[in-house]
Amino acid sequence: MKAAIIKVGNSLGIRIPKPVFEQCGFEDEVEMEVRDNTLVIRSPHQVREGWTEAFKSMANHGDEKMPIEMEELSSIWDKAEWEWK
């Protein structure tokens, strides 16, 4: 698909057809990046997106706890490497 470049004030822009805009899930903002002379426009990702669901899933499966072996290693390392004051 081709799109004409238009003047928008002192800038340049392109018109994105509404069906393409909606299909991409764009809302109020987009992220833009230039990669190898290619303009990449994508929906912005939220920081830590999906973490809440992942933690809930881990808790439901009992995966949020550190394995006993890791707790033992942590204690050994703490005792050997740290000087507690």
N, CA, C and O of each residue as an XYZ file, in Angstrom:
340
protein
N       0.849     -1.168      0.000
C       0.000      0.000      0.000
C       0.893      1.229      0.000
O       1.891      1.278      0.718
N       0.540      2.202     -0.791
C       1.271      3.462     -0.839
C       0.439      4.534     -0.159
O      -0.791      4.483     -0.162
N       1.132      5.513      0.428
C       0.473      6.649      1.052
C       1.226      7.911      0.657
O       2.457      7.922      0.620
N       0.489      8.969      0.363
C       1.109     10.237     -0.017
C       1.653     10.925      1.229
O       1.085     10.824      2.316
N       2.761     11.621      1.042
C       3.339     12.421      2.118
C       2.702     13.800      2.027
O       2.666     14.404      0.955
N       2.195     14.302      3.168
C       1.504     15.586      3.192
C       2.215     16.544      4.134
O       2.935     16.127      5.041
N       2.003     17.828      3.907
C       2.582     18.845      4.785
C       1.609     19.086      5.929
O       0.414     19.288      5.714
N       2.147     19.062      7.172
C       1.359     19.322      8.374
C       2.116     20.402      9.150
O       3.027     20.095      9.919
N       1.740     21.657      8.949
C       2.480     22.760      9.570
C       3.903     22.776      9.038
O       4.121     22.822      7.828
N       4.880     22.737      9.955
C       6.290     22.699      9.559
C       6.799     21.272      9.437
O       7.990     21.060      9.210
N       5.914     20.286      9.585
C       6.306     18.876      9.543
C       5.721     18.196      8.311
O       4.998     18.805      7.522
N       6.048     16.947      8.174
C       5.476     16.113      7.117
C       4.738     14.966      7.776
O       5.068     14.573      8.895
N       3.748     14.432      7.097
C       2.994     13.331      7.678
C       2.445     12.422      6.599
O       2.566     12.702      5.406
N       1.848     11.342      7.031
C       1.139     10.439      6.137
C      -0.238     10.189      6.740
O      -0.416     10.244      7.957
N      -1.199      9.916      5.879
C      -2.532      9.569      6.362
C      -2.614      8.055      6.432
O      -2.280      7.350      5.480
N      -3.064      7.574      7.580
C      -3.239      6.131      7.758
C      -4.733      5.857      7.636
O      -5.523      6.422      8.392
N      -5.134      5.003      6.700
C      -6.559      4.693      6.581
C      -7.110      4.135      7.895
O      -6.432      3.373      8.584
N      -8.340      4.518      8.234
C      -8.943      4.132      9.503
C      -8.925      2.621      9.727
O      -8.603      2.194     10.836
N      -9.258      1.777      8.724
C      -9.214      0.324      8.972
C      -7.813     -0.172      9.357
O      -7.684     -1.064     10.195
N      -6.770      0.399      8.752
C      -5.392      0.018      9.087
C      -5.073      0.483     10.501
O      -4.477     -0.253     11.287
N      -5.470      1.700     10.814
C      -5.261      2.276     12.149
C      -5.887      1.382     13.212
O      -5.252      1.063     14.218
N      -7.134      0.980     12.985
C      -7.836      0.137     13.959
C      -7.247     -1.266     14.024
O      -7.149     -1.845     15.105
N      -6.857     -1.813     12.889
C      -6.279     -3.159     12.855
C      -4.982     -3.218     13.647
O      -4.660     -4.251     14.235
N      -4.230     -2.113     13.668
C      -2.971     -2.059     14.415
C      -3.198     -1.818     15.900
O      -2.262     -1.948     16.690
N      -4.413     -1.471     16.297
C      -4.701     -1.230     17.708
C      -4.192      0.109     18.205
O      -4.000      0.291     19.407
N      -3.970      1.054     17.289
C      -3.504      2.376     17.699
C      -4.613      3.093     18.455
O      -5.796      2.923     18.160
N      -4.210      3.902     19.442
C      -5.181      4.704     20.189
C      -4.723      6.155     20.163
O      -4.857      6.820     19.136
N      -4.187      6.659     21.268
C      -3.783      8.063     21.342
C      -2.316      8.296     20.986
O      -1.935      9.404     20.608
N      -1.501      7.259     21.107
C      -0.062      7.390     20.856
C       0.448      6.191     20.081
O      -0.168      5.126     20.074
N       1.587      6.382     19.427
C       2.299      5.280     18.778
C       3.773      5.416     19.122
O       4.226      6.490     19.517
N       4.510      4.345     18.976
C       5.965      4.390     19.092
C       6.526      4.330     17.680
O       6.062      3.548     16.851
N       7.520      5.157     17.414
C       8.167      5.173     16.106
C       9.646      4.883     16.274
O      10.274      5.289     17.252
N      10.185      4.173     15.296
C      11.596      3.804     15.337
C      12.076      3.668     13.895
O      11.336      3.202     13.028
N      13.302      4.071     13.650
C      13.891      3.884     12.327
C      14.881      2.742     12.437
O      15.819      2.791     13.233
N      14.661      1.702     11.624
C      15.534      0.524     11.590
C      15.953      0.275     10.154
O      15.113     -0.011      9.301
N      17.228      0.381      9.885
C      17.752      0.124      8.527
C      16.961      0.894      7.470
O      16.471      0.309      6.504
N      16.841      2.210      7.659
C      16.125      3.095      6.740
C      14.656      2.737      6.570
O      14.052      3.071      5.551
N      14.075      2.063      7.553
C      12.669      1.702      7.530
C      11.992      2.308      8.751
O      12.481      2.170      9.872
N      10.872      2.976      8.532
C      10.107      3.543      9.638
C       9.190      2.466     10.192
O       8.380      1.891      9.465
N       9.324      2.199     11.482
C       8.486      1.213     12.166
C       7.567      1.982     13.109
O       8.030      2.723     13.977
N       6.272      1.799     12.930
C       5.281      2.441     13.798
C       4.499      1.329     14.481
O       3.964      0.446     13.811
N       4.428      1.364     15.817
C       3.715      0.313     16.539
C       2.992      0.899     17.746
O       3.282      2.013     18.182
N       2.052      0.132     18.274
C       1.350      0.545     19.484
C       2.352      0.593     20.624
O       3.234     -0.261     20.713
N       2.221      1.588     21.500
C       3.161      1.657     22.625
C       2.930      0.508     23.597
O       1.793      0.114     23.857
N       4.015     -0.014     24.124
C       3.948     -1.078     25.113
C       3.997     -0.439     26.493
O       4.772      0.486     26.739
N       3.176     -0.936     27.369
C       3.183     -0.450     28.740
C       4.346     -1.101     29.486
O       4.636     -2.282     29.293
N       5.000     -0.328     30.331
C       6.069     -0.874     31.154
C       5.470     -1.952     32.048
O       4.437     -1.739     32.682
N       6.115     -3.095     32.094
C       5.669     -4.240     32.907
C       4.299     -4.755     32.477
O       3.542     -5.295     33.284
N       3.995     -4.581     31.200
C       2.715     -5.050     30.676
C       2.593     -6.561     30.866
O       3.499     -7.310     30.500
N       1.494     -7.002     31.426
C       1.239     -8.417     31.611
C       1.812     -9.004     32.897
O       1.590    -10.179     33.188
N       2.542     -8.207     33.667
C       3.156     -8.742     34.882
C       2.105     -9.173     35.899
O       2.273    -10.197     36.561
N       1.027     -8.410     36.032
C      -0.002     -8.743     37.024
C      -0.573    -10.121     36.757
O      -0.695    -10.941     37.668
N      -0.926    -10.376     35.489
C      -1.481    -11.682     35.131
C      -0.449    -12.790     35.352
O      -0.791    -13.877     35.819
N       0.807    -12.515     35.017
C       1.855    -13.520     35.185
C       2.048    -13.866     36.662
O       2.198    -15.038     37.008
N       2.045    -12.856     37.534
C       2.212    -13.110     38.962
C       1.028    -13.874     39.532
O       1.199    -14.757     40.372
N      -0.185    -13.532     39.070
C      -1.364    -14.264     39.529
C      -1.280    -15.726     39.117
O      -1.602    -16.619     39.901
N      -0.847    -15.966     37.885
C      -0.707    -17.335     37.391
C       0.351    -18.091     38.194
O       0.159    -19.256     38.542
N       1.462    -17.425     38.484
C       2.517    -18.059     39.280
C       2.000    -18.424     40.668
O       2.274    -19.513     41.172
N       1.247    -17.503     41.288
C       0.722    -17.752     42.628
C      -0.261    -18.921     42.600
O      -0.272    -19.746     43.515
N      -1.083    -18.995     41.561
C      -2.049    -20.092     41.443
C      -1.371    -21.445     41.289
O      -1.928    -22.473     41.673
N      -0.164    -21.440     40.723
C       0.567    -22.692     40.508
C       1.656    -22.928     41.558
O       2.384    -23.917     41.482
N       1.769    -22.030     42.530
C       2.787    -22.177     43.573
C       4.194    -21.909     43.074
O       5.161    -22.352     43.693
N       4.331    -21.177     41.939
C       5.644    -20.924     41.347
C       6.334    -19.682     41.891
O       7.469    -19.398     41.509
N       5.670    -18.927     42.783
C       6.261    -17.673     43.227
C       7.297    -17.867     44.320
O       7.985    -16.918     44.695
N       7.416    -19.072     44.832
C       8.360    -19.324     45.918
C       9.700    -19.780     45.356
O       9.765    -20.490     44.352
N      10.769    -19.355     46.029
C      12.111    -19.744     45.616
C      12.335    -21.215     45.976
O      11.994    -21.647     47.077
N      12.912    -21.983     45.041
C      13.201    -23.385     45.371
C      14.095    -23.482     46.606
O      14.933    -22.610     46.838
N      13.919    -24.523     47.383
C      14.693    -24.709     48.608
C      16.188    -24.660     48.312
O      16.953    -24.071     49.075
N      16.610    -25.279     47.203
C      18.041    -25.281     46.863
C      18.561    -23.863     46.709
O      19.673    -23.561     47.143
N      17.760    -22.974     46.086
C      18.182    -21.592     45.904
C      18.280    -20.875     47.254
O      19.204    -20.093     47.476
N      17.342    -21.136     48.140
C      17.403    -20.522     49.469
C      18.667    -20.952     50.193
O      19.309    -20.132     50.850
N      19.041    -22.244     50.082
C      20.248    -22.739     50.733
C      21.483    -22.094     50.132
O      22.382    -21.694     50.873
N      21.556    -21.980     48.811
C      22.698    -21.345     48.163
C      22.809    -19.887     48.573
O      23.900    -19.381     48.836
N      21.668    -19.223     48.622
C      21.664    -17.828     49.023
C      22.232    -17.680     50.431
O      23.028    -16.775     50.681
N      21.845    -18.538     51.335
C      22.339    -18.456     52.712
C      23.829    -18.722     52.776
O      24.550    -18.024     53.488
N      24.304    -19.722     52.043
C      25.737    -20.038     52.026
C      26.522    -18.848     51.492
O      27.530    -18.451     52.076
N      26.062    -18.280     50.382
C      26.757    -17.143     49.780
C      26.740    -15.958     50.735
O      27.762    -15.300     50.929
N      25.584    -15.683     51.331
C      25.477    -14.555     52.256
C      26.468    -14.694     53.405
O      27.123    -13.723     53.783
N      26.579    -15.895     53.960
C      27.474    -16.104     55.097
C      28.933    -15.992     54.687
O      29.744    -15.455     55.442
N      29.280    -16.487     53.509
C      30.674    -16.516     53.079
C      31.150    -15.176     52.512
O      32.311    -14.812     52.699
N      30.284    -14.444     51.830
C      30.717    -13.268     51.084
C      30.415    -11.926     51.745
O      31.085    -10.934     51.459
N      29.437    -11.885     52.606
C      29.060    -10.625     53.198
C      29.615    -10.496     54.605
O      29.667    -11.460     55.369
N      30.022     -9.293     54.919
C      30.436     -8.987     56.277
C      29.326     -8.151     56.889
O      29.162     -6.981     56.543
N      28.567     -8.746     57.794
C      27.432     -8.078     58.399
C      27.900     -7.259     59.590
O      28.632     -7.769     60.438
N      27.501     -6.031     59.667
C      27.927     -5.134     60.766
C      26.731     -4.665     61.537
O      26.874     -3.906     62.496
